[in-house]
Amino acid sequence: MNLPLTPHDPYLRTYTEPEIASLLRELHERGEPFGIRWGSAHVNGATVHLGDTTLATFLNLLELLRRASRT
């Protein structure tokens, strides 16, 4: 991802629940060293709940964590 995603980006509609669940686990793993805990985001069976945020915000944060781990 090069540019930040917006909440209305059509690309976001391509994600499936299992993909988002996997990305959420990655966010928790990558965020742990930075003290980032997203307690309102969780997987409940086959459904992913991101709390009061958008998928775009979630993916943008994950991208920042990925970049931080490369430096």
PQR file with spaces between the fields and no chain letter, atoms N, CA, C, O and H, PARSE charges and radii, in Angstrom:
ATOM       1  N    MET     1       0.852   -1.169    0.000 -0.4000 1.5000
ATOM       2  CA   MET     1       0.000    0.000    0.000 -0.0000 2.0000
ATOM       3  C    MET     1       0.899    1.234    0.000  0.5500 1.7000
ATOM       4  O    MET     1       1.820    1.331    0.811 -0.5500 1.4000
ATOM       5  N    ASN     2       0.641    2.154   -0.886 -0.4000 1.5000
ATOM       6  CA   ASN     2       1.455    3.360   -0.969 -0.0000 2.0000
ATOM       7  C    ASN     2       0.779    4.561   -0.335  0.5500 1.7000
ATOM       8  O    ASN     2       1.400    5.274    0.453 -0.5500 1.4000
ATOM       9  H    ASN     2      -0.107    2.074   -1.545  0.4000 1.0000
ATOM      10  N    LEU     3      -0.470    4.794   -0.662 -0.4000 1.5000
ATOM      11  CA   LEU     3      -1.197    5.931   -0.123 -0.0000 2.0000
ATOM      12  C    LEU     3      -2.179    5.456    0.936  0.5500 1.7000
ATOM      13  O    LEU     3      -2.639    4.316    0.886 -0.5500 1.4000
ATOM      14  H    LEU     3      -0.974    4.215   -1.302  0.4000 1.0000
ATOM      15  N    PRO     4      -2.502    6.313    1.890 -0.5600 1.5000
ATOM      16  CA   PRO     4      -3.518    5.906    2.864  0.2800 2.0000
ATOM      17  C    PRO     4      -4.854    5.617    2.182  0.5500 1.7000
ATOM      18  O    PRO     4      -5.246    6.290    1.229 -0.5500 1.4000
ATOM      19  N    LEU     5      -5.528    4.618    2.686 -0.4000 1.5000
ATOM      20  CA   LEU     5      -6.859    4.282    2.190 -0.0000 2.0000
ATOM      21  C    LEU     5      -7.880    5.219    2.812  0.5500 1.7000
ATOM      22  O    LEU     5      -7.675    5.725    3.915 -0.5500 1.4000
ATOM      23  H    LEU     5      -5.210    4.071    3.460  0.4000 1.0000
ATOM      24  N    THR     6      -8.966    5.448    2.116 -0.4000 1.5000
ATOM      25  CA   THR     6     -10.076    6.221    2.664 -0.0000 2.0000
ATOM      26  C    THR     6     -11.217    5.260    2.974  0.5500 1.7000
ATOM      27  O    THR     6     -11.268    4.169    2.407 -0.5500 1.4000
ATOM      28  H    THR     6      -9.132    5.037    1.220  0.4000 1.0000
ATOM      29  N    PRO     7     -12.138    5.645    3.869 -0.5600 1.5000
ATOM      30  CA   PRO     7     -13.236    4.742    4.223  0.2800 2.0000
ATOM      31  C    PRO     7     -14.117    4.333    3.044  0.5500 1.7000
ATOM      32  O    PRO     7     -14.815    3.322    3.125 -0.5500 1.4000
ATOM      33  N    HIS     8     -14.099    5.091    1.961 -0.4000 1.5000
ATOM      34  CA   HIS     8     -14.970    4.786    0.821 -0.0000 2.0000
ATOM      35  C    HIS     8     -14.216    4.146   -0.342  0.5500 1.7000
ATOM      36  O    HIS     8     -14.751    4.045   -1.446 -0.5500 1.4000
ATOM      37  H    HIS     8     -13.532    5.912    1.895  0.4000 1.0000
ATOM      38  N    ASP     9     -12.999    3.721   -0.107 -0.4000 1.5000
ATOM      39  CA   ASP     9     -12.195    3.108   -1.155 -0.0000 2.0000
ATOM      40  C    ASP     9     -12.821    1.774   -1.570  0.5500 1.7000
ATOM      41  O    ASP     9     -13.009    0.902   -0.722 -0.5500 1.4000
ATOM      42  H    ASP     9     -12.564    3.803    0.790  0.4000 1.0000
ATOM      43  N    PRO    10     -13.146    1.596   -2.851 -0.5600 1.5000
ATOM      44  CA   PRO    10     -13.770    0.343   -3.308  0.2800 2.0000
ATOM      45  C    PRO    10     -12.909   -0.886   -3.047  0.5500 1.7000
ATOM      46  O    PRO    10     -13.429   -1.997   -2.935 -0.5500 1.4000
ATOM      47  N    TYR    11     -11.594   -0.693   -2.950 -0.4000 1.5000
ATOM      48  CA   TYR    11     -10.663   -1.789   -2.681 -0.0000 2.0000
ATOM      49  C    TYR    11     -11.023   -2.517   -1.381  0.5500 1.7000
ATOM      50  O    TYR    11     -10.796   -3.720   -1.258 -0.5500 1.4000
ATOM      51  H    TYR    11     -11.172    0.209   -3.041  0.4000 1.0000
ATOM      52  N    LEU    12     -11.578   -1.793   -0.425 -0.4000 1.5000
ATOM      53  CA   LEU    12     -11.897   -2.387    0.872 -0.0000 2.0000
ATOM      54  C    LEU    12     -12.966   -3.466    0.772  0.5500 1.7000
ATOM      55  O    LEU    12     -13.035   -4.346    1.629 -0.5500 1.4000
ATOM      56  H    LEU    12     -11.762   -0.815   -0.525  0.4000 1.0000
ATOM      57  N    ARG    13     -13.783   -3.414   -0.240 -0.4000 1.5000
ATOM      58  CA   ARG    13     -14.858   -4.398   -0.405 -0.0000 2.0000
ATOM      59  C    ARG    13     -14.333   -5.768   -0.851  0.5500 1.7000
ATOM      60  O    ARG    13     -15.088   -6.739   -0.885 -0.5500 1.4000
ATOM      61  H    ARG    13     -13.728   -2.698   -0.936  0.4000 1.0000
ATOM      62  N    THR    14     -13.054   -5.847   -1.189 -0.4000 1.5000
ATOM      63  CA   THR    14     -12.491   -7.112   -1.653 -0.0000 2.0000
ATOM      64  C    THR    14     -12.047   -8.008   -0.493  0.5500 1.7000
ATOM      65  O    THR    14     -11.777   -9.191   -0.699 -0.5500 1.4000
ATOM      66  H    THR    14     -12.440   -5.057   -1.161  0.4000 1.0000
ATOM      67  N    TYR    15     -11.969   -7.463    0.710 -0.4000 1.5000
ATOM      68  CA   TYR    15     -11.515   -8.247    1.857 -0.0000 2.0000
ATOM      69  C    TYR    15     -12.610   -9.162    2.372  0.5500 1.7000
ATOM      70  O    TYR    15     -13.777   -8.775    2.443 -0.5500 1.4000
ATOM      71  H    TYR    15     -12.188   -6.502    0.877  0.4000 1.0000
ATOM      72  N    THR    16     -12.225  -10.375    2.728 -0.4000 1.5000
ATOM      73  CA   THR    16     -13.152  -11.327    3.334 -0.0000 2.0000
ATOM      74  C    THR    16     -12.949  -11.316    4.850  0.5500 1.7000
ATOM      75  O    THR    16     -11.925  -10.840    5.340 -0.5500 1.4000
ATOM      76  H    THR    16     -11.278  -10.689    2.670  0.4000 1.0000
ATOM      77  N    GLU    17     -13.912  -11.833    5.576 -0.4000 1.5000
ATOM      78  CA   GLU    17     -13.797  -11.896    7.041 -0.0000 2.0000
ATOM      79  C    GLU    17     -12.544  -12.671    7.477  0.5500 1.7000
ATOM      80  O    GLU    17     -11.839  -12.204    8.371 -0.5500 1.4000
ATOM      81  H    GLU    17     -14.744  -12.220    5.177  0.4000 1.0000
ATOM      82  N    PRO    18     -12.235  -13.849    6.876 -0.5600 1.5000
ATOM      83  CA   PRO    18     -11.017  -14.554    7.286  0.2800 2.0000
ATOM      84  C    PRO    18      -9.746  -13.741    7.027  0.5500 1.7000
ATOM      85  O    PRO    18      -8.804  -13.799    7.818 -0.5500 1.4000
ATOM      86  N    GLU    19      -9.713  -12.994    5.940 -0.4000 1.5000
ATOM      87  CA   GLU    19      -8.536  -12.160    5.661 -0.0000 2.0000
ATOM      88  C    GLU    19      -8.396  -11.058    6.710  0.5500 1.7000
ATOM      89  O    GLU    19      -7.295  -10.787    7.187 -0.5500 1.4000
ATOM      90  H    GLU    19     -10.478  -12.947    5.298  0.4000 1.0000
ATOM      91  N    ILE    20      -9.497  -10.436    7.061 -0.4000 1.5000
ATOM      92  CA   ILE    20      -9.451   -9.378    8.067 -0.0000 2.0000
ATOM      93  C    ILE    20      -9.050   -9.947    9.422  0.5500 1.7000
ATOM      94  O    ILE    20      -8.290   -9.318   10.158 -0.5500 1.4000
ATOM      95  H    ILE    20     -10.392  -10.656    6.673  0.4000 1.0000
ATOM      96  N    ALA    21      -9.550  -11.121    9.754 -0.4000 1.5000
ATOM      97  CA   ALA    21      -9.181  -11.766   11.016 -0.0000 2.0000
ATOM      98  C    ALA    21      -7.684  -12.029   11.065  0.5500 1.7000
ATOM      99  O    ALA    21      -7.048  -11.809   12.096 -0.5500 1.4000
ATOM     100  H    ALA    21     -10.168  -11.632    9.156  0.4000 1.0000
ATOM     101  N    SER    22      -7.124  -12.491    9.973 -0.4000 1.5000
ATOM     102  CA   SER    22      -5.686  -12.742    9.908 -0.0000 2.0000
ATOM     103  C    SER    22      -4.903  -11.435   10.053  0.5500 1.7000
ATOM     104  O    SER    22      -3.891  -11.386   10.753 -0.5500 1.4000
ATOM     105  H    SER    22      -7.640  -12.669    9.135  0.4000 1.0000
ATOM     106  N    LEU    23      -5.371  -10.389    9.395 -0.4000 1.5000
ATOM     107  CA   LEU    23      -4.713   -9.087    9.495 -0.0000 2.0000
ATOM     108  C    LEU    23      -4.826   -8.511   10.902  0.5500 1.7000
ATOM     109  O    LEU    23      -3.911   -7.833   11.368 -0.5500 1.4000
ATOM     110  H    LEU    23      -6.192  -10.429    8.827  0.4000 1.0000
ATOM     111  N    LEU    24      -5.930   -8.772   11.576 -0.4000 1.5000
ATOM     112  CA   LEU    24      -6.091   -8.312   12.953 -0.0000 2.0000
ATOM     113  C    LEU    24      -5.085   -9.002   13.869  0.5500 1.7000
ATOM     114  O    LEU    24      -4.497   -8.366   14.743 -0.5500 1.4000
ATOM     115  H    LEU    24      -6.674   -9.323   11.198  0.4000 1.0000
ATOM     116  N    ARG    25      -4.890  -10.293   13.670 -0.4000 1.5000
ATOM     117  CA   ARG    25      -3.871  -11.003   14.458 -0.0000 2.0000
ATOM     118  C    ARG    25      -2.485  -10.408   14.191  0.5500 1.7000
ATOM     119  O    ARG    25      -1.684  -10.241   15.111 -0.5500 1.4000
ATOM     120  H    ARG    25      -5.367  -10.810   12.960  0.4000 1.0000
ATOM     121  N    GLU    26      -2.211  -10.090   12.923 -0.4000 1.5000
ATOM     122  CA   GLU    26      -0.926   -9.473   12.581 -0.0000 2.0000
ATOM     123  C    GLU    26      -0.786   -8.116   13.267  0.5500 1.7000
ATOM     124  O    GLU    26       0.281   -7.793   13.789 -0.5500 1.4000
ATOM     125  H    GLU    26      -2.861  -10.225   12.175  0.4000 1.0000
ATOM     126  N    LEU    27      -1.854   -7.324   13.269 -0.4000 1.5000
ATOM     127  CA   LEU    27      -1.796   -6.016   13.914 -0.0000 2.0000
ATOM     128  C    LEU    27      -1.486   -6.163   15.399  0.5500 1.7000
ATOM     129  O    LEU    27      -0.674   -5.411   15.938 -0.5500 1.4000
ATOM     130  H    LEU    27      -2.721   -7.587   12.845  0.4000 1.0000
ATOM     131  N    HIS    28      -2.120   -7.120   16.064 -0.4000 1.5000
ATOM     132  CA   HIS    28      -1.857   -7.331   17.490 -0.0000 2.0000
ATOM     133  C    HIS    28      -0.405   -7.744   17.718  0.5500 1.7000
ATOM     134  O    HIS    28       0.224   -7.280   18.669 -0.5500 1.4000
ATOM     135  H    HIS    28      -2.780   -7.732   15.626  0.4000 1.0000
ATOM     136  N    GLU    29       0.128   -8.600   16.869 -0.4000 1.5000
ATOM     137  CA   GLU    29       1.517   -9.040   17.014 -0.0000 2.0000
ATOM     138  C    GLU    29       2.485   -7.892   16.758  0.5500 1.7000
ATOM     139  O    GLU    29       3.412   -7.678   17.539 -0.5500 1.4000
ATOM     140  H    GLU    29      -0.383   -8.977   16.097  0.4000 1.0000
ATOM     141  N    ARG    30       2.280   -7.159   15.680 -0.4000 1.5000
ATOM     142  CA   ARG    30       3.185   -6.065   15.342 -0.0000 2.0000
ATOM     143  C    ARG    30       3.039   -4.878   16.293  0.5500 1.7000
ATOM     144  O    ARG    30       4.005   -4.155   16.539 -0.5500 1.4000
ATOM     145  H    ARG    30       1.527   -7.333   15.046  0.4000 1.0000
ATOM     146  N    GLY    31       1.847   -4.681   16.821 -0.4000 1.5000
ATOM     147  CA   GLY    31       1.607   -3.549   17.710 -0.0000 2.0000
ATOM     148  C    GLY    31       2.107   -3.763   19.121  0.5500 1.7000
ATOM     149  O    GLY    31       2.365   -2.797   19.838 -0.5500 1.4000
ATOM     150  H    GLY    31       1.062   -5.268   16.621  0.4000 1.0000
ATOM     151  N    GLU    32       2.250   -5.015   19.533 -0.4000 1.5000
ATOM     152  CA   GLU    32       2.649   -5.320   20.906 -0.0000 2.0000
ATOM     153  C    GLU    32       3.954   -4.645   21.331  0.5500 1.7000
ATOM     154  O    GLU    32       3.997   -4.071   22.419 -0.5500 1.4000
ATOM     155  H    GLU    32       2.041   -5.801   18.951  0.4000 1.0000
ATOM     156  N    PRO    33       5.031   -4.685   20.516 -0.5600 1.5000
ATOM     157  CA   PRO    33       6.262   -4.023   20.938  0.2800 2.0000
ATOM     158  C    PRO    33       6.120   -2.507   21.120  0.5500 1.7000
ATOM     159  O    PRO    33       6.920   -1.889   21.823 -0.5500 1.4000
ATOM     160  N    PHE    34       5.121   -1.920   20.499 -0.4000 1.5000
ATOM     161  CA   PHE    34       4.897   -0.479   20.585 -0.0000 2.0000
ATOM     162  C    PHE    34       3.842   -0.127   21.636  0.5500 1.7000
ATOM     163  O    PHE    34       3.505    1.043   21.815 -0.5500 1.4000
ATOM     164  H    PHE    34       4.471   -2.422   19.928  0.4000 1.0000
ATOM     165  N    GLY    35       3.324   -1.141   22.326 -0.4000 1.5000
ATOM     166  CA   GLY    35       2.297   -0.909   23.325 -0.0000 2.0000
ATOM     167  C    GLY    35       0.932   -0.638   22.728  0.5500 1.7000
ATOM     168  O    GLY    35       0.051   -0.109   23.404 -0.5500 1.4000
ATOM     169  H    GLY    35       3.598   -2.092   22.181  0.4000 1.0000
ATOM     170  N    ILE    36       0.749   -0.996   21.464 -0.4000 1.5000
ATOM     171  CA   ILE    36      -0.536   -0.778   20.811 -0.0000 2.0000
ATOM     172  C    ILE    36      -1.431   -1.976   21.074  0.5500 1.7000
ATOM     173  O    ILE    36      -1.142   -3.104   20.674 -0.5500 1.4000
ATOM     174  H    ILE    36       1.465   -1.426   20.914  0.4000 1.0000
ATOM     175  N    ARG    37      -2.511   -1.694   21.753 -0.4000 1.5000
ATOM     176  CA   ARG    37      -3.507   -2.728   22.032 -0.0000 2.0000
ATOM     177  C    ARG    37      -4.842   -2.205   21.531  0.5500 1.7000
ATOM     178  O    ARG    37      -5.289   -1.133   21.937 -0.5500 1.4000
ATOM     179  H    ARG    37      -2.746   -0.777   22.078  0.4000 1.0000
ATOM     180  N    TRP    38      -5.459   -2.946   20.671 -0.4000 1.5000
ATOM     181  CA   TRP    38      -6.736   -2.546   20.101 -0.0000 2.0000
ATOM     182  C    TRP    38      -7.789   -3.470   20.693  0.5500 1.7000
ATOM     183  O    TRP    38      -8.252   -4.410   20.046 -0.5500 1.4000
ATOM     184  H    TRP    38      -5.095   -3.817   20.341  0.4000 1.0000
ATOM     185  N    GLY    39      -8.154   -3.185   21.926 -0.4000 1.5000
ATOM     186  CA   GLY    39      -9.055   -4.061   22.671 -0.0000 2.0000
ATOM     187  C    GLY    39     -10.448   -4.175   22.096  0.5500 1.7000
ATOM     188  O    GLY    39     -11.108   -5.200   22.265 -0.5500 1.4000
ATOM     189  H    GLY    39      -7.778   -2.422   22.451  0.4000 1.0000
ATOM     190  N    SER    40     -10.908   -3.123   21.412 -0.4000 1.5000
ATOM     191  CA   SER    40     -12.259   -3.180   20.861 -0.0000 2.0000
ATOM     192  C    SER    40     -12.319   -3.970   19.563  0.5500 1.7000
ATOM     193  O    SER    40     -13.406   -4.270   19.070 -0.5500 1.4000
ATOM     194  H    SER    40     -10.372   -2.291   21.275  0.4000 1.0000
ATOM     195  N    ALA    41     -11.164   -4.307   19.007 -0.4000 1.5000
ATOM     196  CA   ALA    41     -11.112   -5.102   17.776 -0.0000 2.0000
ATOM     197  C    ALA    41     -10.900   -6.563   18.150  0.5500 1.7000
ATOM     198  O    ALA    41      -9.945   -6.902   18.850 -0.5500 1.4000
ATOM     199  H    ALA    41     -10.281   -4.063   19.408  0.4000 1.0000
ATOM     200  N    HIS    42     -11.781   -7.411   17.687 -0.4000 1.5000
ATOM     201  CA   HIS    42     -11.664   -8.838   18.010 -0.0000 2.0000
ATOM     202  C    HIS    42     -12.418   -9.678   16.991  0.5500 1.7000
ATOM     203  O    HIS    42     -13.251   -9.190   16.226 -0.5500 1.4000
ATOM     204  H    HIS    42     -12.557   -7.136   17.118  0.4000 1.0000
ATOM     205  N    VAL    43     -12.087  -10.960   17.017 -0.4000 1.5000
ATOM     206  CA   VAL    43     -12.756  -11.931   16.153 -0.0000 2.0000
ATOM     207  C    VAL    43     -13.745  -12.694   17.011  0.5500 1.7000
ATOM     208  O    VAL    43     -13.396  -13.214   18.071 -0.5500 1.4000
ATOM     209  H    VAL    43     -11.411  -11.357   17.637  0.4000 1.0000
ATOM     210  N    ASN    44     -14.982  -12.757   16.542 -0.4000 1.5000
ATOM     211  CA   ASN    44     -16.028  -13.484   17.253 -0.0000 2.0000
ATOM     212  C    ASN    44     -16.562  -14.540   16.297  0.5500 1.7000
ATOM     213  O    ASN    44     -17.468  -14.272   15.509 -0.5500 1.4000
ATOM     214  H    ASN    44     -15.265  -12.335   15.681  0.4000 1.0000
ATOM     215  N    GLY    45     -16.002  -15.728   16.368 -0.4000 1.5000
ATOM     216  CA   GLY    45     -16.384  -16.773   15.422 -0.0000 2.0000
ATOM     217  C    GLY    45     -15.878  -16.415   14.036  0.5500 1.7000
ATOM     218  O    GLY    45     -14.671  -16.308   13.822 -0.5500 1.4000
ATOM     219  H    GLY    45     -15.266  -15.945   17.008  0.4000 1.0000
ATOM     220  N    ALA    46     -16.783  -16.231   13.105 -0.4000 1.5000
ATOM     221  CA   ALA    46     -16.400  -15.882   11.736 -0.0000 2.0000
ATOM     222  C    ALA    46     -16.545  -14.392   11.466  0.5500 1.7000
ATOM     223  O    ALA    46     -16.335  -13.947   10.337 -0.5500 1.4000
ATOM     224  H    ALA    46     -17.764  -16.317   13.279  0.4000 1.0000
ATOM     225  N    THR    47     -16.903  -13.608   12.493 -0.4000 1.5000
ATOM     226  CA   THR    47     -17.131  -12.180   12.327 -0.0000 2.0000
ATOM     227  C    THR    47     -16.016  -11.386   12.994  0.5500 1.7000
ATOM     228  O    THR    47     -15.571  -11.721   14.091 -0.5500 1.4000
ATOM     229  H    THR    47     -17.073  -13.970   13.409  0.4000 1.0000
ATOM     230  N    VAL    48     -15.577  -10.345   12.327 -0.4000 1.5000
ATOM     231  CA   VAL    48     -14.543   -9.461   12.872 -0.0000 2.0000
ATOM     232  C    VAL    48     -15.200   -8.155   13.285  0.5500 1.7000
ATOM     233  O    VAL    48     -15.955   -7.561   12.515 -0.5500 1.4000
ATOM     234  H    VAL    48     -15.938  -10.072   11.435  0.4000 1.0000
ATOM     235  N    HIS    49     -14.914   -7.711   14.493 -0.4000 1.5000
ATOM     236  CA   HIS    49     -15.407   -6.436   14.995 -0.0000 2.0000
ATOM     237  C    HIS    49     -14.207   -5.515   15.181  0.5500 1.7000
ATOM     238  O    HIS    49     -13.262   -5.858   15.892 -0.5500 1.4000
ATOM     239  H    HIS    49     -14.301   -8.193   15.118  0.4000 1.0000
ATOM     240  N    LEU    50     -14.242   -4.358   14.549 -0.4000 1.5000
ATOM     241  CA   LEU    50     -13.142   -3.401   14.655 -0.0000 2.0000
ATOM     242  C    LEU    50     -13.462   -2.263   15.617  0.5500 1.7000
ATOM     243  O    LEU    50     -12.757   -1.254   15.639 -0.5500 1.4000
ATOM     244  H    LEU    50     -15.010   -4.080   13.971  0.4000 1.0000
ATOM     245  N    GLY    51     -14.489   -2.413   16.390 -0.4000 1.5000
ATOM     246  CA   GLY    51     -14.861   -1.353   17.321 -0.0000 2.0000
ATOM     247  C    GLY    51     -15.489   -0.192   16.575  0.5500 1.7000
ATOM     248  O    GLY    51     -16.301   -0.391   15.671 -0.5500 1.4000
ATOM     249  H    GLY    51     -15.062   -3.232   16.373  0.4000 1.0000
ATOM     250  N    ASP    52     -15.116    1.006   16.951 -0.4000 1.5000
ATOM     251  CA   ASP    52     -15.708    2.208   16.363 -0.0000 2.0000
ATOM     252  C    ASP    52     -14.879    2.795   15.233  0.5500 1.7000
ATOM     253  O    ASP    52     -14.931    4.003   15.002 -0.5500 1.4000
ATOM     254  H    ASP    52     -14.457    1.168   17.685  0.4000 1.0000
ATOM     255  N    THR    53     -14.136    1.991   14.540 -0.4000 1.5000
ATOM     256  CA   THR    53     -13.294    2.514   13.469 -0.0000 2.0000
ATOM     257  C    THR    53     -13.653    1.881   12.135  0.5500 1.7000
ATOM     258  O    THR    53     -14.467    0.960   12.060 -0.5500 1.4000
ATOM     259  H    THR    53     -14.094    1.010   14.728  0.4000 1.0000
ATOM     260  N    THR    54     -13.037    2.390   11.100 -0.4000 1.5000
ATOM     261  CA   THR    54     -13.270    1.854    9.761 -0.0000 2.0000
ATOM     262  C    THR    54     -12.181    0.857    9.393  0.5500 1.7000
ATOM     263  O    THR    54     -11.105    0.837    9.992 -0.5500 1.4000
ATOM     264  H    THR    54     -12.376    3.139   11.160  0.4000 1.0000
ATOM     265  N    LEU    55     -12.474    0.049    8.418 -0.4000 1.5000
ATOM     266  CA   LEU    55     -11.465   -0.880    7.902 -0.0000 2.0000
ATOM     267  C    LEU    55     -10.277   -0.115    7.349  0.5500 1.7000
ATOM     268  O    LEU    55      -9.139   -0.568    7.475 -0.5500 1.4000
ATOM     269  H    LEU    55     -13.348    0.065    7.932  0.4000 1.0000
ATOM     270  N    ALA    56     -10.521    1.037    6.737 -0.4000 1.5000
ATOM     271  CA   ALA    56      -9.432    1.846    6.186 -0.0000 2.0000
ATOM     272  C    ALA    56      -8.465    2.279    7.288  0.5500 1.7000
ATOM     273  O    ALA    56      -7.250    2.190    7.114 -0.5500 1.4000
ATOM     274  H    ALA    56     -11.445    1.405    6.635  0.4000 1.0000
ATOM     275  N    THR    57      -8.990    2.743    8.408 -0.4000 1.5000
ATOM     276  CA   THR    57      -8.134    3.157    9.526 -0.0000 2.0000
ATOM     277  C    THR    57      -7.315    1.982   10.035  0.5500 1.7000
ATOM     278  O    THR    57      -6.117    2.107   10.286 -0.5500 1.4000
ATOM     279  H    THR    57      -9.977    2.816    8.549  0.4000 1.0000
ATOM     280  N    PHE    58      -7.967    0.853   10.182 -0.4000 1.5000
ATOM     281  CA   PHE    58      -7.297   -0.368   10.634 -0.0000 2.0000
ATOM     282  C    PHE    58      -6.146   -0.735    9.702  0.5500 1.7000
ATOM     283  O    PHE    58      -5.037   -1.005   10.163 -0.5500 1.4000
ATOM     284  H    PHE    58      -8.940    0.751    9.978  0.4000 1.0000
ATOM     285  N    LEU    59      -6.402   -0.748    8.392 -0.4000 1.5000
ATOM     286  CA   LEU    59      -5.372   -1.126    7.425 -0.0000 2.0000
ATOM     287  C    LEU    59      -4.254   -0.091    7.354  0.5500 1.7000
ATOM     288  O    LEU    59      -3.094   -0.454    7.161 -0.5500 1.4000
ATOM     289  H    LEU    59      -7.303   -0.528    8.017  0.4000 1.0000
ATOM     290  N    ASN    60      -4.580    1.185    7.505 -0.4000 1.5000
ATOM     291  CA   ASN    60      -3.547    2.217    7.506 -0.0000 2.0000
ATOM     292  C    ASN    60      -2.631    2.062    8.718  0.5500 1.7000
ATOM     293  O    ASN    60      -1.416    2.216    8.599 -0.5500 1.4000
ATOM     294  H    ASN    60      -5.523    1.480    7.662  0.4000 1.0000
ATOM     295  N    LEU    61      -3.204    1.759    9.878 -0.4000 1.5000
ATOM     296  CA   LEU    61      -2.386    1.525   11.066 -0.0000 2.0000
ATOM     297  C    LEU    61      -1.499    0.304   10.880  0.5500 1.7000
ATOM     298  O    LEU    61      -0.323    0.331   11.245 -0.5500 1.4000
ATOM     299  H    LEU    61      -4.191    1.633    9.975  0.4000 1.0000
ATOM     300  N    LEU    62      -2.040   -0.752   10.324 -0.4000 1.5000
ATOM     301  CA   LEU    62      -1.243   -1.951   10.076 -0.0000 2.0000
ATOM     302  C    LEU    62      -0.086   -1.643    9.135  0.5500 1.7000
ATOM     303  O    LEU    62       1.025   -2.131    9.343 -0.5500 1.4000
ATOM     304  H    LEU    62      -2.994   -0.774   10.028  0.4000 1.0000
ATOM     305  N    GLU    63      -0.327   -0.854    8.119 -0.4000 1.5000
ATOM     306  CA   GLU    63       0.747   -0.482    7.187 -0.0000 2.0000
ATOM     307  C    GLU    63       1.835    0.304    7.903  0.5500 1.7000
ATOM     308  O    GLU    63       3.017    0.078    7.645 -0.5500 1.4000
ATOM     309  H    GLU    63      -1.229   -0.457    7.950  0.4000 1.0000
ATOM     310  N    LEU    64       1.472    1.215    8.789 -0.4000 1.5000
ATOM     311  CA   LEU    64       2.472    1.964    9.549 -0.0000 2.0000
ATOM     312  C    LEU    64       3.302    1.035   10.435  0.5500 1.7000
ATOM     313  O    LEU    64       4.514    1.214   10.556 -0.5500 1.4000
ATOM     314  H    LEU    64       0.511    1.399    8.998  0.4000 1.0000
ATOM     315  N    LEU    65       2.659    0.050   11.052 -0.4000 1.5000
ATOM     316  CA   LEU    65       3.388   -0.910   11.881 -0.0000 2.0000
ATOM     317  C    LEU    65       4.321   -1.769   11.044  0.5500 1.7000
ATOM     318  O    LEU    65       5.427   -2.090   11.478 -0.5500 1.4000
ATOM     319  H    LEU    65       1.674   -0.095   10.954  0.4000 1.0000
ATOM     320  N    ARG    66       3.887   -2.142    9.854 -0.4000 1.5000
ATOM     321  CA   ARG    66       4.761   -2.911    8.967 -0.0000 2.0000
ATOM     322  C    ARG    66       5.996   -2.098    8.606  0.5500 1.7000
ATOM     323  O    ARG    66       7.111   -2.620    8.622 -0.5500 1.4000
ATOM     324  H    ARG    66       2.989   -1.882    9.501  0.4000 1.0000
ATOM     325  N    ARG    67       5.804   -0.827    8.282 -0.4000 1.5000
ATOM     326  CA   ARG    67       6.932    0.039    7.931 -0.0000 2.0000
ATOM     327  C    ARG    67       7.870    0.226    9.109  0.5500 1.7000
ATOM     328  O    ARG    67       9.089    0.236    8.938 -0.5500 1.4000
ATOM     329  H    ARG    67       4.899   -0.403    8.269  0.4000 1.0000
ATOM     330  N    ALA    68       7.312    0.374   10.304 -0.4000 1.5000
ATOM     331  CA   ALA    68       8.129    0.557   11.486 -0.0000 2.0000
ATOM     332  C    ALA    68       8.990   -0.658   11.775  0.5500 1.7000
ATOM     333  O    ALA    68      10.109   -0.524   12.270 -0.5500 1.4000
ATOM     334  H    ALA    68       6.322    0.366   10.442  0.4000 1.0000
ATOM     335  N    SER    69       8.481   -1.837   11.471 -0.4000 1.5000
ATOM     336  CA   SER    69       9.249   -3.054   11.755 -0.0000 2.0000
ATOM     337  C    SER    69      10.370   -3.269   10.737  0.5500 1.7000
ATOM     338  O    SER    69      11.287   -4.053   10.983 -0.5500 1.4000
ATOM     339  H    SER    69       7.572   -1.946   11.069  0.4000 1.0000
ATOM     340  N    ARG    70      10.303   -2.577    9.593 -0.4000 1.5000
ATOM     341  CA   ARG    70      11.357   -2.703    8.568 -0.0000 2.0000
ATOM     342  C    ARG    70      12.549   -1.803    8.854  0.5500 1.7000
ATOM     343  O    ARG    70      13.616   -1.985    8.268 -0.5500 1.4000
ATOM     344  H    ARG    70       9.559   -1.940    9.392  0.4000 1.0000
ATOM     345  N    THR    71      12.382   -0.835    9.748 -0.4000 1.5000
ATOM     346  CA   THR    71      13.476    0.106   10.003 -0.0000 2.0000
ATOM     347  C    THR    71      14.341   -0.345   11.128  0.5500 1.7000
ATOM     348  O    THR    71      15.309    0.332   11.473 -0.5500 1.4000
ATOM     349  H    THR    71      11.515   -0.688   10.225  0.4000 1.0000
